[in-house]
Amino acid sequence: MPQIVVTIDGKTYRMACSEGEEDHLLGLAARLDARIGELRGSFGEIGDQRLTVMAAITTMDEVAEAQNRVQELETELAQARSENSSARNGRDVLIQTMNGVSDAIERVALKLERLEDRD
């Protein structure tokens, strides 16, 4: 199992990860480090632990918002699929109706031709 070293808020941590996940984990650590840096810039020196907790809470808030948006999009997708299915059913009914009308027109045309042939 690969191990990497990340630096967050000036402190280094050795972490294990799955094969191939090294770059992803390094990126996540860099984002957390940047978040803590932003908070430190906004609030000053309020304590390492407090900054870390604030970074975690703001990150979880973003995750919750993203999860809510995903749920909204899944609901919209389900509705669109349902509407698409209804539209396809309506299209099929329309096609059947048009085919029936076309058949009726052809029968009328044949009858008219037969009448003309008699004359």
BELSUL-V493665 format. One line per field, one symbol per residue. ss: DSSP state (H for helix, E for strand, - for the rest). psi: psi as a letter, one per 30 degrees, with the letter a starting at -180 (. if undefined). burial: + if it has 16 or more other ideal C-beta (glycine too) atoms within 10 Angstrom, else -. A space follows every 10 residues. Layout:
# BELSUL-V493665
ss=???
psi=???
burial=???
This chain:
# BELSUL-V493665
ss=--EEEEEE-- EEEEEE---- -HHHHHHHHH HHHHHHHHHH HHH----HHH HHHHHHHHHH HHHHHHHHHH HHHHHHHHHH HHHHHHHHHH HHHHHHHHHH HHHHHHHHHH HHHHHHHH-
psi=klklklkkhg kkkkkkllkf geeeeeeeee eeeeeeeeee eefajgkeee eeeeeeeeee eeeeeeeeee eeeeeeeeee eeeeeeeeee eeeeeeeeee eeeeeeeeee eeeeeefe.
burial=-----+-+-- ---------- ----++--+- -++-++--++ ---------- ++-++----- ---------- ---------- ---------- ---------- ---------- ---------
